[in-house]
């Protein structure tokens, strides 16, 4: 018979760990954002259907959406974001690449392996793809913190990249978009320490999904809104049960933003649920990039975080509450503490440049691109459009081919 050992450590310690808890601080060391070649003005989309543009601008809180060129996809945006990041941080210590996406390009191979090659990363890394609708990148970041807790010298490259695509003329169409956020997760990070308390909520619900033979997502719009809000309050309750801090101890919020108005609805619901006064000034800045990117699915909440860190000047030492939601559905509420040096590596100019470099696309061209389907049984060579450093060159022998453009 085994003798009883020392009492086990609590499974879910309070996020502000006690001094005797020697767990190292782990979190986001740096991040970078990339988007697609084209931009569509939602005013043009509204005009084409006789819709009041304010339905999109005010009702949904969206102005523009990124649209990929024929030679762009999640891999090219991911590689661009990761290149920007790694030019600053280097690749030393990276032994894991986690690629989170809803819009995967292969049923078997991780999109991360294409990025791995484009960026010439060492062979001594594990590479995999993570999927749970818009939640995937949060799972990847949490997994990364676990890997680093075990091997504090290692770093994990997490990339969230998506192309949000709904049927033409559907109510989801104005909530499309495209973008990627690459993050380096490490011990003693420069930007955000991710605290250990986390609230979870999963239920099986058909609010948004994409069958294997469909290029566009299917959605029950009204159900998706209630599923999101229910996941938020359930995840919050679990967060508190796990020892998470009181709502008053959270200084800013960034939530999943399928359209920015959704996050307004979410914060209002959280206020009602907790009885706290939660004004939109606690999250308004997090809308800055997403309003012009559109929905970037897995990247959306992280683009919100990027905006907060890039554009707010007084966040050092402050706690940010993050709510990640992936239809189907999984939600997670967790928090992070902004690090003192966060302002030294800001990316606002680079993001602004990427947003402004987008080439406006006219409605007919957008609709033609949207409807385009790549043949599955013949080789394809895509036209050269993107000005990004990497492009999707086409399909040869049924395998996707990517190349550097020299940009
Ligand atoms: N001026 C100002 N506001 C106007 C307006 C006008 N002229 N006309 C309408 N509005 C407002 C409406 O009042 C409404 O606001 P409230 O919700 O605050 O009342 C808003 O504009 C939208 O109007 P509708 O509800 O009539 O819009 P809709 O039914 O055509 O479509 C939608 C809305 C269901 C969200 C649709 O865009 C959709 O299906 N989107 C995709 C699904 C989605 O994003 N769901 C979010 C939760 S799921 C998730 O988060 C995961 C994910 O990424 C997909």
Boltz pocket constraint, residues with backbone or C-beta under 6 A from the ligand:
constraints:
  - pocket:
      binder: B
      contacts: [[A, 52], [A, 54], [A, 55], [A, 56], [A, 58], [A, 59], [A, 60], [A, 134], [A, 171], [A, 172], [A, 173], [A, 174], [A, 175], [A, 208], [A, 219], [A, 220], [A, 221], [A, 222], [A, 224], [A, 225], [A, 228], [A, 256], [A, 257], [A, 258], [A, 259], [A, 261], [A, 262], [A, 295], [A, 297], [A, 325], [A, 326], [A, 327]]
      max_distance: 6.0
